[in-house]
Amino acid sequence: MQRMNFRPHALLACLLLAASSVHAQDAPAPASLRWISSTQSAPWEQMPVEPASSSAQPSAAQISTAQTSAATAIQLDSRTAYQTIDGFGSCFNDLGWQALQALDPPAREQALQSLFAPSGANFTLGRAPIGANDFALGWYSYDETPNDFALTHFSIDHDRQTLIPFIRAAMRYQPTLAIWAVPWSPPTWMKTNGAYKGGEMKDDPQVLASYALYFSKYIQAYRAEGIHLFAVMPQNEPRYNNNVYPQAAWSGALMDRFLRDYLIPRLQQDKLSIQLWQGTIVNENIADYILPVLDDPRTAPSITGVAYQYGGQQALATTHQRYPGIKLMQSETECYNGDNLWQQGLITFRKIIDDTSHFAGSYFFWNTVLNDEETSSWGWRQNSLLTVDRSTKQVRYNPEFYAMKHFSASVLPGARRIAVSGGPFPQIVAFANPNGSHVLEFENDSEQSLDATLQTGGKLYLLHVPAKSMNTVTLAAQAISQP
């Protein structure tokens, strides 16, 4: 048993443990209660749960201690439910597929299984670029023939070499994997500067109509490849920036007009049933890109949700408050600089808690797999879930892999976030799965282990939580119901 930290909540837990320790071995925690904890030295470890009750006749003092501990215990309340969780996932990039090619086939399959299989991280959603992104092998679009407004030269042949095999490989372990897609840049001839980097989308009716056709052709081409696209978004990070990767600046007014007058009618004309989301938005001022679209009564009924990158996280609650019926997504985590530190994993885990607590219904990591250089083709070094060492042909599972897996492996599509109270952890969130189980996610970011009490099904359980740890407690339906 770990040494107790005698702070107020820990003292209560300790007293309660003393009251029941004589019969602890006679009253084990139910098999339907499972606690997984991850620390830097021991990721994804199943932890013991000590019951805080016994069959012994307690004294009045012990009863008083137990009542006090119950009053401060972590408690889940499924009667108070919030947003539906659509799922968790990551992004498909050229360089991720290239990194996997350095592995022998069995090791490659093991890596894919660890990410997408229900027995692994169970990613059920994915993100794809429409054309080149910043971790592509190079800059490209699907039609670089100038002024080909009818898109007679449209082709996804590039993706058949990289992205489509990557997605299909994932689908071997997650057959119903659902993908959404967004462009970093339209074809260069549709931009004011005629280049992938920088520039703005042309405000020209003929160009906008052709770009709507571009989306339609992309959706149809990917579906013909057997890939289920459930949503598209008009532009990755539409606010202008001067980074090295493909991009295009839009105004909120132009984006609304493109959606309303071109893309929505085009998809209706082509009888394509697909969700339209406003995204991906990196700034927090909803007046820039959200209000122009969702306050337009002609556009808003066709918009399913809003996707924010890590720079727009503070806008989640604001958007929900103004548009409570709209879905919300966290579409990209921080990139960092390729160090893949444990503390960065803890931050990502904490932000998943924060963002789902502020009504995000889906959450996406950025780079799924990179090789040991961990850089883009133009030298941008970033974090990834998995790192492939090309010399040893081994896979390293990075801290943020475990941050994502704690949620994606336990919180199932269709789950509802529910109320949670009590306990010593500021970072905590809970969910009710469609199968009746409940999931508790919490982080101990302190330098010391902490002791907490969990109350469920009329019983109390003690958790001795390691320092600097991510934690998931899954309660099967029988553990939740009253005895």
C-alpha positions in Angstrom: 0.0 0.0 0.0 1.3 3.4 -0.9 2.3 5.9 1.7 -0.7 8.2 2.5 -0.4 12.0 1.9 -2.1 13.6 4.9 -4.0 16.4 3.4 -7.7 16.8 4.4 -9.2 14.6 1.7 -6.5 12.0 2.1 -6.9 11.9 5.9 -10.6 11.1 5.5 -9.8 8.3 3.0 -7.1 7.0 5.4 -9.5 6.8 8.3 -12.0 5.1 6.2 -9.4 2.6 5.1 -8.5 1.9 8.7 -12.1 1.2 9.5 -12.3 -1.5 6.9 -8.8 -2.9 6.5 -9.5 -5.9 8.7 -12.0 -7.3 6.1 -10.6 -5.7 3.0 -9.6 -9.1 1.5 -13.0 -10.4 2.2 -14.7 -7.6 0.2 -12.8 -7.1 -3.1 -13.8 -4.5 -5.6 -16.2 -5.8 -8.2 -14.8 -7.0 -11.5 -17.1 -4.6 -13.1 -15.0 -1.7 -11.9 -11.8 -1.1 -13.8 -9.2 1.5 -13.3 -6.4 2.2 -15.8 -3.7 4.7 -14.8 -0.8 6.0 -16.9 2.5 7.5 -15.6 5.7 8.1 -17.5 7.3 5.0 -16.1 4.2 2.8 -16.2 1.7 3.7 -19.0 -1.6 1.9 -19.2 -1.4 0.0 -16.0 -4.5 -1.6 -14.3 -4.7 -0.4 -10.8 -6.1 -2.0 -7.6 -9.3 -0.5 -6.2 -9.8 -0.9 -2.5 -13.3 -1.2 -1.1 -14.0 1.3 1.7 -16.6 -0.8 3.4 -16.7 -4.1 5.2 -19.0 -6.6 6.8 -17.7 -5.8 10.3 -20.0 -3.9 12.7 -18.6 -0.4 12.5 -18.4 1.9 15.6 -20.2 5.2 15.8 -16.9 7.0 15.1 -16.2 4.8 12.0 -19.8 5.5 10.7 -19.2 9.3 11.2 -15.9 9.0 9.3 -17.5 7.1 6.5 -20.3 9.6 6.2 -17.8 12.5 6.0 -15.8 10.7 3.4 -18.9 9.9 1.3 -19.8 13.6 1.4 -16.5 14.4 -0.3 -16.4 11.4 -2.6 -16.3 11.6 -6.4 -19.9 11.0 -7.5 -21.3 10.6 -11.0 -24.9 11.8 -11.9 -26.3 10.5 -15.1 -29.5 12.3 -14.5 -27.7 15.5 -15.6 -26.5 14.9 -19.2 -24.9 17.2 -21.7 -23.6 16.8 -25.2 -23.3 13.5 -27.2 -19.8 12.3 -27.9 -19.3 11.4 -31.6 -15.9 9.9 -31.1 -12.1 10.4 -31.1 -9.5 10.2 -33.8 -6.5 11.6 -35.5 -5.4 12.9 -39.0 -4.2 11.0 -42.1 -1.2 12.6 -43.6 1.2 11.5 -46.4 4.2 11.4 -44.0 2.4 9.2 -41.6 1.9 6.5 -44.3 5.5 7.0 -45.4 6.7 6.5 -41.8 4.8 3.2 -41.6 6.5 1.9 -44.7 9.8 1.6 -42.9 8.3 -1.1 -40.7 8.1 -4.8 -41.5 4.5 -5.8 -42.3 3.7 -7.4 -38.9 5.0 -4.4 -37.0 3.0 -2.1 -39.3 -0.1 -4.0 -38.7 0.5 -4.0 -35.0 0.8 -0.2 -35.1 -2.4 0.2 -37.0 -4.2 -2.2 -34.7 -3.0 -0.2 -31.6 -4.6 2.9 -33.1 -7.8 1.8 -34.7 -8.9 -1.6 -33.3 -11.5 -1.7 -30.6 -8.9 -3.6 -28.5 -6.5 -0.7 -29.1 -7.1 3.0 -29.0 -10.4 2.5 -30.9 -10.2 5.6 -33.1 -13.6 5.7 -34.8 -13.2 9.1 -36.6 -10.5 10.5 -38.8 -9.5 13.7 -40.6 -8.2 13.9 -44.1 -6.8 16.9 -46.1 -8.4 17.9 -49.4 -5.2 18.3 -51.3 -1.8 19.1 -49.7 -1.4 19.9 -46.0 1.7 20.8 -44.0 2.7 17.1 -43.6 2.2 16.1 -47.3 5.1 14.9 -49.4 4.8 18.1 -51.4 2.4 20.8 -52.6 -0.5 19.6 -54.8 -4.2 20.0 -55.6 -6.6 17.8 -57.6 -6.6 20.2 -60.6 -3.8 22.6 -61.4 -4.9 23.3 -65.0 -5.4 27.1 -65.0 -9.0 28.2 -65.5 -10.3 24.6 -65.8 -13.7 25.7 -64.4 -15.4 22.5 -65.4 -12.6 20.5 -63.7 -12.1 18.2 -66.6 -8.6 17.5 -65.3 -9.7 16.7 -61.7 -7.9 13.7 -60.3 -7.2 12.2 -56.8 -4.4 10.0 -58.2 -1.9 11.5 -55.6 -4.1 10.3 -52.8 -4.3 6.8 -54.2 -0.5 6.5 -53.5 -0.7 7.6 -49.8 -3.8 8.8 -48.1 -6.3 6.3 -49.5 -4.0 3.2 -48.6 -3.5 4.7 -45.1 -7.3 5.1 -44.5 -8.0 1.6 -46.0 -5.3 0.1 -43.7 -7.0 1.7 -40.7 -10.4 0.5 -41.9 -9.2 -3.1 -41.6 -9.4 -2.6 -37.9 -12.2 -0.1 -37.8 -14.5 -0.9 -40.7 -17.0 1.9 -40.0 -14.3 4.5 -39.6 -15.8 7.9 -40.5 -13.7 10.6 -42.1 -14.2 14.4 -42.4 -12.1 16.5 -44.8 -10.9 20.1 -45.2 -8.6 21.8 -47.7 -5.5 23.8 -46.7 -5.5 25.5 -50.2 -7.7 25.4 -53.3 -6.0 25.0 -56.6 -3.6 27.8 -57.0 -5.4 29.4 -60.0 -8.4 30.0 -57.6 -6.3 32.2 -55.4 -5.3 35.9 -55.6 -1.5 35.2 -55.6 -1.5 32.0 -57.8 0.5 30.1 -55.2 -0.1 27.5 -52.5 1.5 29.6 -49.7 -0.3 32.7 -48.6 -2.9 34.6 -50.7 -6.7 34.7 -50.5 -9.6 32.9 -52.1 -10.8 34.8 -55.2 -14.1 36.5 -54.7 -15.3 35.6 -58.2 -18.6 33.9 -59.0 -17.1 31.6 -61.7 -14.3 30.5 -59.3 -16.6 30.0 -56.4 -18.9 27.8 -58.5 -16.0 25.8 -59.7 -14.7 25.3 -56.2 -18.1 24.0 -55.1 -17.8 21.5 -57.9 -14.3 20.7 -56.7 -15.8 19.6 -53.3 -18.5 17.6 -55.0 -16.0 15.7 -57.2 -13.8 15.0 -54.1 -16.7 13.6 -52.1 -17.8 11.4 -55.0 -14.3 10.2 -55.7 -13.5 9.2 -52.1 -16.8 7.5 -51.7 -16.1 5.5 -54.9 -13.0 4.3 -53.1 -15.1 2.9 -50.3 -14.3 5.7 -47.8 -17.1 7.1 -45.8 -16.9 10.8 -45.7 -19.4 12.1 -43.2 -18.5 15.8 -43.3 -16.5 18.5 -45.2 -15.4 21.9 -44.0 -14.6 24.9 -46.3 -11.1 25.9 -45.1 -8.4 25.0 -42.7 -7.5 28.0 -40.5 -9.0 30.7 -42.8 -7.4 33.6 -41.1 -4.3 34.6 -43.0 -0.9 33.6 -41.6 2.6 33.5 -43.0 3.5 29.9 -42.3 5.3 27.8 -44.8 2.5 25.4 -45.6 -0.5 25.7 -48.1 -3.1 28.0 -47.0 -5.8 30.5 -48.1 -7.3 33.5 -46.3 -11.1 34.0 -46.4 -13.3 36.6 -44.8 -16.3 35.5 -42.8 -18.7 37.1 -45.3 -17.1 35.4 -48.3 -17.2 32.0 -46.5 -20.9 32.5 -45.8 -21.6 33.4 -49.4 -19.6 30.4 -50.7 -21.5 28.0 -48.5 -24.9 29.6 -49.0 -24.9 30.4 -52.8 -22.5 27.8 -54.1 -21.5 24.7 -52.0 -24.9 24.0 -50.4 -26.8 24.2 -53.8 -24.1 22.2 -55.5 -24.3 19.3 -53.0 -28.1 19.4 -53.2 -28.0 19.4 -57.0 -25.6 16.4 -57.0 -27.8 14.6 -54.4 -24.8 14.3 -52.0 -25.9 13.7 -48.4 -23.0 15.0 -46.2 -22.6 17.2 -43.2 -21.3 20.7 -43.6 -19.3 22.1 -40.7 -17.9 25.6 -40.3 -14.2 25.1 -39.7 -11.4 24.8 -39.0 -11.3 27.9 -36.9 -8.2 28.9 -35.0 -9.2 32.3 -33.5 -11.5 32.8 -30.6 -13.5 35.8 -31.8 -16.8 34.3 -33.0 -17.6 37.5 -34.9 -14.9 36.7 -37.5 -16.2 33.4 -38.9 -19.1 32.0 -36.8 -21.6 34.8 -36.7 -21.5 35.5 -40.4 -22.5 31.9 -41.1 -24.7 30.9 -38.2 -26.5 34.2 -38.0 -27.5 33.9 -41.7 -30.9 32.3 -41.7 -30.3 30.9 -45.2 -27.0 29.2 -44.4 -27.4 28.1 -40.8 -30.0 25.3 -41.3 -27.5 23.4 -43.5 -24.6 23.7 -41.0 -24.1 20.8 -38.6 -21.3 22.0 -36.4 -18.3 24.2 -35.7 -14.7 22.9 -35.5 -12.0 24.7 -33.5 -8.3 24.2 -33.7 -6.3 24.5 -30.4 -6.1 28.2 -30.8 -9.9 28.6 -30.7 -10.6 26.4 -27.6 -12.0 29.3 -25.5 -14.7 29.8 -28.1 -16.3 26.4 -27.4 -18.4 27.5 -24.5 -19.3 30.8 -26.1 -20.5 29.1 -29.3 -22.5 26.6 -27.3 -24.2 29.3 -25.3 -25.2 31.2 -28.5 -26.1 28.1 -30.6 -27.0 25.3 -28.2 -28.1 23.0 -31.0 -24.9 23.1 -33.0 -22.3 20.3 -32.6 -18.8 21.3 -31.6 -15.4 19.7 -32.4 -11.8 20.1 -31.3 -10.2 19.5 -34.6 -6.5 19.6 -33.9 -4.2 19.5 -30.8 -1.1 21.5 -30.2 1.7 20.5 -32.5 4.6 21.2 -30.1 8.2 20.6 -31.4 8.7 16.8 -31.6 10.0 16.3 -28.1 7.0 14.2 -27.1 7.4 14.9 -23.4 5.3 13.3 -20.7 4.2 16.7 -19.5 2.9 17.5 -22.9 0.9 14.3 -22.8 -0.6 15.5 -19.5 -1.5 18.8 -21.0 -3.2 17.2 -23.9 -5.1 14.9 -21.5 -6.2 17.9 -19.5 -7.3 19.7 -22.5 -9.5 16.8 -23.6 -11.1 17.1 -20.2 -11.5 20.9 -20.6 -12.8 20.8 -24.1 -15.3 18.0 -23.6 -16.4 19.8 -20.4 -17.1 22.8 -22.7 -19.3 20.8 -25.1 -16.8 19.4 -27.7 -18.4 16.2 -29.0 -15.3 15.0 -30.8 -11.6 15.4 -30.4 -8.7 14.9 -32.9 -5.0 14.6 -32.5 -2.8 16.0 -35.3 0.1 13.8 -36.4 -0.8 10.1 -36.1 2.6 8.7 -37.1 6.0 10.2 -37.9 9.4 8.8 -38.4 12.3 9.5 -36.0 13.0 12.8 -37.8 9.5 14.0 -36.9 9.6 16.8 -39.4 7.4 17.8 -42.3 8.9 17.8 -45.8 9.8 21.5 -45.3 11.4 21.1 -41.9 8.7 21.5 -39.4 9.4 19.3 -36.3 6.2 18.2 -34.4 4.9 15.7 -32.0 3.1 12.5 -33.0 1.2 9.6 -31.4 3.6 7.0 -32.7 7.2 7.4 -33.7 8.9 4.9 -36.2 12.6 4.4 -35.6 13.8 3.6 -39.1 17.1 2.1 -38.0 15.6 -0.4 -35.5 12.2 -0.7 -37.2 10.6 -0.3 -33.9 7.6 1.8 -32.9 7.6 4.2 -29.9 4.3 5.0 -28.3 4.4 8.6 -27.2 2.7 10.2 -24.2 -0.1 11.7 -26.2 -1.0 8.3 -27.6 -1.9 7.4 -24.0 -3.7 10.7 -23.5 -5.9 9.9 -26.5 -6.4 6.2 -25.7 -7.6 6.9 -22.2 -10.6 8.5 -23.8 -11.1 6.8 -27.1 -10.8 3.3 -25.8 -13.4 3.9 -23.1 -15.8 6.6 -24.1 -17.8 5.1 -26.9 -19.6 6.9 -29.8 -23.0 7.9 -28.6 -21.9 8.5 -25.0 -23.3 11.5 -23.2 -21.2 13.7 -20.9 -22.7 13.6 -17.4 -22.3 15.6 -14.2 -19.6 14.7 -11.8 -18.8 16.2 -8.4 -16.5 15.8 -5.4 -13.0 14.6 -5.1 -9.6 16.3 -5.1 -9.0 16.6 -8.8 -9.7 19.9 -10.7 -9.4 18.1 -14.0 -12.2 15.6 -14.1 -15.1 14.7 -16.5 -17.5 11.8 -16.7 -19.6 10.0 -19.4 -22.4 7.5 -19.7 -21.9 5.0 -22.6 -24.7 3.7 -24.7 -24.1 0.2 -23.2 -25.0 1.5 -19.7 -21.4 1.8 -18.4 -20.0 5.0 -16.9 -16.5 6.4 -17.5 -14.6 8.7 -15.2 -11.6 10.6 -16.6 -9.3 12.5 -14.2 -5.7 13.8 -14.0 -3.4 14.0 -11.0 -1.0 16.7 -12.2 0.6 17.2 -8.8 4.1 16.0 -7.8 2.6 13.7 -5.1 0.2 10.8 -5.1 -3.3 11.6 -4.0 -6.0 9.5 -2.3 -9.6 9.8 -3.4 -12.9 8.2 -2.6 -15.3 7.1 -5.3 -18.9 6.5 -4.5 -21.0 4.3 -6.8 -23.8 1.8 -6.4 -24.2 2.8 -2.7 -20.6 1.7 -2.0 -17.3 3.6 -1.5 -13.9 2.7 -3.1 -10.5 4.1 -2.4 -8.2 5.2 -5.2 -4.5 5.8 -4.5 -3.7 7.9 -7.5 -0.1 8.2 -8.7 1.6 11.6 -9.2 1.6 13.0 -12.8 -0.9 10.5 -14.0 -3.8 10.1 -16.4 -6.6 8.0 -15.2 -9.7 6.2 -16.5 -12.3 4.4 -14.3 -14.9 2.4 -16.1 -18.0 1.3 -14.2 -20.1 -1.4 -15.8 -23.9 -1.1 -15.4 -24.0 -3.6 -12.5 -21.5 -1.5 -10.5 -23.6 1.6 -10.9 -27.0 0.3 -9.8 -27.9 0.2 -6.2 -27.4 -3.1 -4.4 
